[in-house]
């Protein structure tokens, strides 16, 4: 039976392939420290108690019918207040769209702004932009980034490709690296986009920024989140934000996301999400609307949550820095935001005890799964080449104690390579 050209060419998730290997070993009774999934173990990181109780009460009150396609008005109003209070962003309720998590917002942004063949720029590594380009038949252009700039793109990286582009997909804090834009670098990118749009003729499609800031509330130490409209208010008509409750409240399964941006674009996205049926469950919307108003409860949860995530990220970072100091060819980038740490394991070309050569980052990863009982995600799963020996480590599904106990196993496994 034949299928569409899109279905024939669509690539599956590389992370799911890694998950299959992990699940197979777990069936054999092996305990794997799973640093692959951008999710939370609810037994370690539970959602806020007030939010959980609110969801239970909403279901008890029979809030189980269809919500409005763009989200319940009281939730959009609460999100508007939350954005103003936490990020200083002023968006009215009609400029906000609620969906079932943030993925439908990302897809709807692509569908609303991109025609087949349009050029879309995104950094490599980054999460799923290559797949969204496939889904919309866009001409996706992956912009290589450098470890020296924490794998964040710069205006100089983008400038040779910016002409004629329809969208620039950015994320900060970045999945998969957990690194962030500096104020200076994001300002330069905004200026580049504004300059490009001023050069376009009347009737020509503008260059938009899709700005994914789903991790904006999870920043650590002195690192601060920056966004385009705050830095350059005149860019407002060209920025669609992706945000939501999934990451900052450990509520990935609650499925309440939101996007916001120019009213004319959000209006079209509203229709797209409505036709998808990708709205958040009504009871969860009711509960989230009330929870976001509880400023003290939100602040207390975020303070505790960030402290615990930081503890796990620091344990992993310090562990790898100790290995580096001992002469192992590894490295890590200081935790800045999100739930990810960027790790380097530069062991391509090495030979395992059973004589197998590790040809690329995928080989290194599967070697660590079997020998060290730890699973990472190579940057090749996020758009780079397999020769790039950098990896994403996600700490949401394991404790800091598990991470600390894992480091000696990594050391032993790397010591066996020749």
Secondary structure as UniProt FT lines:
FT   HELIX           5..9
FT   HELIX           14..27
FT   TURN            28..29
FT   STRAND          33..34
FT   TURN            42..44
FT   HELIX           49..60
FT   TURN            61..62
FT   TURN            69..70
FT   HELIX           73..87
FT   HELIX           93..95
FT   STRAND          96..99
FT   HELIX           103..113
FT   TURN            116..117
FT   STRAND          119..124
FT   HELIX           129..136
FT   STRAND          139..144
FT   HELIX           147..149
FT   TURN            150..151
FT   HELIX           155..159
FT   TURN            160..161
FT   TURN            163..164
FT   STRAND          165..171
FT   TURN            175..177
FT   HELIX           183..198
FT   TURN            202..203
FT   STRAND          208..212
FT   TURN            214..217
FT   TURN            221..222
FT   HELIX           228..231
FT   HELIX           233..238
FT   STRAND          239..244
FT   TURN            246..250
FT   TURN            252..254
FT   STRAND          257..261
FT   HELIX           263..276
FT   HELIX           282..291
FT   TURN            292..293
FT   HELIX           295..325
FT   TURN            326..327
FT   STRAND          330..332
FT   TURN            338..339
FT   STRAND          340..345
FT   TURN            348..349
FT   TURN            353..354
FT   HELIX           361..371
FT   STRAND          374..375
FT   STRAND          377..378
FT   HELIX           379..382
FT   TURN            386..387
FT   STRAND          390..394
FT   TURN            396..397
FT   HELIX           400..415
//
